[in-house]
Amino acid sequence: MKNALNYFYNIIVDDIHQNSKMYYFDYYNLRYALVAYRGDVQALNDIYNLHLEALKRGINVHQIVLNKDGQVATLINGIPYILMALYHGDEEITFNELALFFGTTYDGNISIDRTDWGMLWANKVDYLEYEISQLGQKYHDVRDTFSYFVGMAETGIQLVNLVNVVDDKGRSSSSKTMAMKTISHDRIRTDDTLFDLYNPLNLVIDYRVRDMAEYFKHRHYDGFEINDELNYFLMYSGMSRDEYLLFFARMLYPTYYFDLYEDIISGEKSEDELKKIINRVNDYEQLIKNIYRYYKNFLNMIPIEWLESS
């Protein structure tokens, strides 16, 4: 790596360290990271431009360093790497840090736009339903829980597809979704750090409720108390009607379960890890019901039968 840094970036360093995420070193009083890129190389220019936009808006994402050829990624031993100057370390993500991204509106045309939830989620469910039909009886706990979480996803998809169909008085609404697009993240997990939050390789464009919903879901299933932060967010976030519905739909969509499902099928994690989710299902269902009842006080919510019961 020393030779690659010298050749591609004109950086000469003596000490390079490595952990599970990256190679890192100090250079002129700044820490740098050389990170392997596993995503779509066609999206690299959009990622680079989006990270510049974030920096312009005062969001101190890690700064991507172009190589000597002006390229975002550098091929080293057949693997694309990206060099970044780091502005944050391994401190824990907080609600307040995440809230900084809530107001970073962005309305440009970009390939890493993730706002078509209805299509993306429906395609995901269709794929997973086909996959599990091919698994036989190998994953007993997955098979026992899969239908429940698909049901949650389908309720979320129905809500997403209703956004802009009717307004609060039941009238036809315009085709423009009254929801802000912001600089968001592909995933927000409880064990993420500020390094992950400000990593430009994690950035996407999506509705601003995406990150908050993922934060609350993962916090709940990792055993944290979320009621105070959740109530504060619902009362003071200033969301539009569409955003309230999108937030609720995303709280229903079980990202945490589907991610773990894929890790189990790929052999990266044990099926025993499902117990953490199974043990908190009832509490989470009650949380969803509480949000639903709160919404009914000021939104023209469609009746959702399984949420009407106490």
Residue pairs with C-beta under 8 A, 6 or more apart in sequence:
1 16
1 23
1 34
1 76
2 12
2 13
2 14
2 16
4 74
4 76
4 81
5 11
5 12
5 13
5 16
5 25
5 34
5 83
6 12
7 68
8 67
8 68
8 69
8 74
8 76
9 65
9 67
9 68
9 74
9 83
10 68
11 27
11 32
13 25
13 26
13 27
15 25
15 26
16 23
16 24
16 25
17 23
17 24
17 25
18 24
21 33
21 35
21 195
22 33
22 34
22 35
22 36
23 33
23 34
23 35
24 31
24 32
24 33
24 34
24 86
25 31
25 32
26 32
30 85
30 86
31 85
31 86
31 89
32 65
32 83
32 84
32 85
32 86
33 62
33 83
33 84
33 86
34 81
34 82
34 83
35 81
35 82
35 83
35 84
35 199
35 201
36 79
36 80
36 81
37 44
37 73
37 80
37 81
37 82
37 201
39 201
41 73
41 80
42 111
43 111
43 112
44 72
44 73
45 72
46 110
46 111
46 112
47 64
47 72
47 112
47 200
47 201
47 203
48 64
48 72
48 200
49 110
50 106
50 110
50 112
50 183
50 200
50 203
50 205
51 61
51 62
51 63
51 64
51 200
51 203
53 106
53 108
53 183
54 61
54 104
54 183
54 200
54 203
55 61
55 63
57 104
57 183
59 100
59 101
59 104
59 183
59 198
60 87
60 88
60 198
61 87
61 198
61 199
61 200
61 203
62 84
62 85
62 86
62 87
62 88
62 195
62 198
62 199
62 200
63 84
63 85
63 87
64 72
64 82
64 83
64 84
64 200
65 83
65 84
65 85
66 72
67 74
67 83
72 82
73 80
73 81
73 82
74 80
74 81
74 82
74 83
75 81
82 201
84 199
84 200
86 195
87 198
88 193
88 194
88 195
88 197
88 198
89 193
89 194
89 195
90 193
90 194
90 195
91 193
91 194
92 193
92 194
93 188
93 192
93 193
93 194
93 196
93 197
93 215
95 215
95 229
97 194
97 197
98 188
98 197
98 211
98 212
98 215
101 182
101 183
101 184
101 185
101 208
101 211
102 182
102 208
102 211
102 212
102 237
103 182
103 208
104 182
104 183
105 180
105 181
105 182
105 208
106 181
106 182
106 183
106 205
107 181
108 205
110 205
112 203
112 204
112 205
113 181
113 204
113 205
113 206
114 120
114 184
114 186
114 204
114 205
114 206
114 210
115 177
115 181
115 205
115 206
115 207
117 157
117 160
117 246
117 249
117 250
117 253
118 157
118 160
118 161
121 153
121 156
121 157
121 160
121 253
122 157
124 153
124 258
125 150
125 153
125 154
125 157
128 146
128 150
128 258
128 261
129 150
131 265
132 142
132 143
132 146
135 142
135 143
135 265
137 143
139 264
139 265
139 271
140 271
141 271
141 274
141 275
141 278
142 261
142 264
142 265
142 271
142 274
145 257
145 274
145 277
145 278
146 261
148 281
149 254
149 257
149 258
152 252
152 253
152 254
153 252
153 253
153 254
153 258
155 252
155 304
155 306
156 249
156 250
156 251
156 252
156 253
157 249
157 253
159 245
159 246
159 248
159 249
159 252
159 302
160 245
160 246
160 249
162 245
162 302
163 177
163 179
163 242
163 245
163 246
163 249
164 173
164 174
164 175
164 176
164 177
164 178
164 242
165 172
165 173
166 172
166 173
166 300
167 173
167 241
167 300
168 241
168 299
168 300
169 300
170 300
177 207
177 242
178 240
178 241
178 242
178 243
179 207
179 208
179 209
179 240
179 242
179 243
179 246
180 207
180 208
180 243
181 205
181 206
181 207
181 208
182 205
182 206
182 207
182 208
183 203
183 205
184 203
184 204
184 205
184 206
184 207
184 208
184 210
184 211
185 197
185 202
185 203
185 204
185 210
185 211
185 214
186 202
186 203
186 204
187 202
187 214
187 255
187 259
188 197
188 211
188 214
188 215
188 218
189 196
189 214
189 218
190 218
190 219
190 222
190 224
191 222
196 202
207 243
207 246
208 243
209 239
209 243
209 246
209 247
209 250
210 250
212 233
212 237
212 247
213 247
213 250
213 251
214 250
214 255
216 226
216 229
216 230
216 233
216 251
217 251
217 254
217 255
217 256
218 256
219 226
220 226
220 280
220 283
220 284
220 287
221 256
221 276
221 277
221 280
221 284
222 276
223 280
226 287
227 287
230 287
230 291
234 291
234 294
237 243
239 247
241 299
244 295
244 299
245 299
248 291
248 292
248 295
251 288
251 291
252 288
256 277
257 277
260 269
260 273
260 274
260 277
263 269
263 273
264 270
264 271
264 273
264 274
288 307
289 307
289 310
292 301
292 304
292 307
295 301
